Amino acid sequence: MTLIIDAIYENGVFVPAEPVPLSDRSTVRLSVETPDADAPERPLTVQERADRRFEGDEPLARAIADESEFRLWGH
C-alpha cells in the first residue's frame, strides 16, 4: 500500500497531520520531500491544533450551535 501524508518533524519524530490507517508499530518506508516555497503553509502540529481550541463565550457558542439556521447539530 502507498500513502502520501503530510507530517511535521518534531523532536526527532515524524507526526502525521491527519490520522493514518496503520496499526501501532507498523513498519513503513519513508520518502521525505520538503514543500516548495510556493506550496501552501505546513500542517499544524498537534499542539498548535490544541492551542486553537475555542476559548470564547460558551453560552453564546451553545446558543449559535442550537440555532436551526446554522444546523451545527444536524437538526
CNS distance restraints for C-alpha pairs under 8 A (distance, minus, plus):
assign (resid   5 and name CA) (resid  16 and name CA) 6.78 0.50 0.50
assign (resid   5 and name CA) (resid  17 and name CA) 7.43 0.50 0.50
assign (resid   5 and name CA) (resid  18 and name CA) 7.71 0.50 0.50
assign (resid   6 and name CA) (resid  16 and name CA) 6.00 0.50 0.50
assign (resid   6 and name CA) (resid  17 and name CA) 5.55 0.50 0.50
assign (resid   6 and name CA) (resid  18 and name CA) 7.60 0.50 0.50
assign (resid   6 and name CA) (resid  43 and name CA) 6.99 0.50 0.50
assign (resid   7 and name CA) (resid  14 and name CA) 6.00 0.50 0.50
assign (resid   7 and name CA) (resid  15 and name CA) 5.20 0.50 0.50
assign (resid   7 and name CA) (resid  16 and name CA) 4.12 0.50 0.50
assign (resid   7 and name CA) (resid  17 and name CA) 5.03 0.50 0.50
assign (resid   7 and name CA) (resid  43 and name CA) 7.10 0.50 0.50
assign (resid   8 and name CA) (resid  14 and name CA) 5.57 0.50 0.50
assign (resid   8 and name CA) (resid  15 and name CA) 5.15 0.50 0.50
assign (resid   8 and name CA) (resid  16 and name CA) 6.48 0.50 0.50
assign (resid   8 and name CA) (resid  17 and name CA) 6.97 0.50 0.50
assign (resid   8 and name CA) (resid  42 and name CA) 7.91 0.50 0.50
assign (resid   8 and name CA) (resid  43 and name CA) 7.20 0.50 0.50
assign (resid   8 and name CA) (resid  44 and name CA) 7.90 0.50 0.50
assign (resid   8 and name CA) (resid  45 and name CA) 6.59 0.50 0.50
assign (resid   9 and name CA) (resid  13 and name CA) 5.54 0.50 0.50
assign (resid   9 and name CA) (resid  14 and name CA) 4.43 0.50 0.50
assign (resid   9 and name CA) (resid  15 and name CA) 6.21 0.50 0.50
assign (resid  10 and name CA) (resid  14 and name CA) 6.27 0.50 0.50
assign (resid  10 and name CA) (resid  15 and name CA) 6.87 0.50 0.50
assign (resid  15 and name CA) (resid  45 and name CA) 7.66 0.50 0.50
assign (resid  16 and name CA) (resid  20 and name CA) 7.44 0.50 0.50
assign (resid  17 and name CA) (resid  43 and name CA) 5.99 0.50 0.50
assign (resid  17 and name CA) (resid  44 and name CA) 6.88 0.50 0.50
assign (resid  17 and name CA) (resid  45 and name CA) 6.91 0.50 0.50
assign (resid  17 and name CA) (resid  46 and name CA) 7.69 0.50 0.50
assign (resid  22 and name CA) (resid  26 and name CA) 6.47 0.50 0.50
assign (resid  35 and name CA) (resid  39 and name CA) 5.81 0.50 0.50
assign (resid  44 and name CA) (resid  48 and name CA) 5.69 0.50 0.50
assign (resid  44 and name CA) (resid  49 and name CA) 6.16 0.50 0.50
assign (resid  45 and name CA) (resid  49 and name CA) 6.30 0.50 0.50
assign (resid  46 and name CA) (resid  50 and name CA) 6.34 0.50 0.50
assign (resid  47 and name CA) (resid  51 and name CA) 6.11 0.50 0.50
assign (resid  48 and name CA) (resid  52 and name CA) 6.39 0.50 0.50
assign (resid  49 and name CA) (resid  53 and name CA) 7.03 0.50 0.50
assign (resid  56 and name CA) (resid  61 and name CA) 7.60 0.50 0.50
assign (resid  57 and name CA) (resid  61 and name CA) 6.22 0.50 0.50
assign (resid  58 and name CA) (resid  62 and name CA) 6.14 0.50 0.50
assign (resid  59 and name CA) (resid  63 and name CA) 6.13 0.50 0.50
assign (resid  60 and name CA) (resid  64 and name CA) 6.21 0.50 0.50
assign (resid  61 and name CA) (resid  65 and name CA) 6.13 0.50 0.50
assign (resid  62 and name CA) (resid  66 and name CA) 6.08 0.50 0.50
assign (resid  63 and name CA) (resid  67 and name CA) 6.36 0.50 0.50
assign (resid  64 and name CA) (resid  70 and name CA) 7.18 0.50 0.50
assign (resid  65 and name CA) (resid  70 and name CA) 6.79 0.50 0.50
assign (resid  65 and name CA) (resid  71 and name CA) 7.22 0.50 0.50
assign (resid  65 and name CA) (resid  72 and name CA) 5.34 0.50 0.50
assign (resid  65 and name CA) (resid  73 and name CA) 6.73 0.50 0.50
assign (resid  66 and name CA) (resid  70 and name CA) 7.85 0.50 0.50
assign (resid  66 and name CA) (resid  71 and name CA) 7.61 0.50 0.50
assign (resid  66 and name CA) (resid  72 and name CA) 7.23 0.50 0.50
assign (resid  66 and name CA) (resid  73 and name CA) 7.12 0.50 0.50
assign (resid  67 and name CA) (resid  71 and name CA) 6.78 0.50 0.50
assign (resid  67 and name CA) (resid  72 and name CA) 7.96 0.50 0.50
assign (resid  68 and name CA) (resid  72 and name CA) 7.81 0.50 0.50
assign (resid  68 and name CA) (resid  75 and name CA) 6.49 0.50 0.50
assign (resid  71 and name CA) (resid  75 and name CA) 5.77 0.50 0.50
